[in-house]
Amino acid sequence: MKDNSGKILLAMLAGASAGVIAGLLMAPDTGEVTRTSVKKWAGKVSKDLEKNLQIGLDEIKNMSGDTFGKSEETNKGGSNTGTTGGNATGTTGGNA
């Protein structure tokens, strides 16, 4: 099954943009009132996007941290065991 979330998001964004443009063109308010409301709306959208972006980045960091943490533990365990085993075997073999 294909992931169509990108297409859905793009369609929603296009629809929202068309609605905003149509609303601005047919608005009964003066230019000053319209500009003020657009500034408020843009500020709110900007804050929401920034918040969502930060949440997404934190999730990515958590996911990559889990992946890297597991691989580091695996590597540390493997290299420590190999080194200890190698030294012990080498020392025992050398003395015998």
ABEGO torsion letter per residue (X at the ends): XBBAAAAAAAAAAAAAAAAAAAAAAABABBAAAAAAAAAAAAAAAAAAAAAAAAAAAAAAAAAAAAAAAAAAAAAAAAAAAAAAAAAAAAAAAAAX
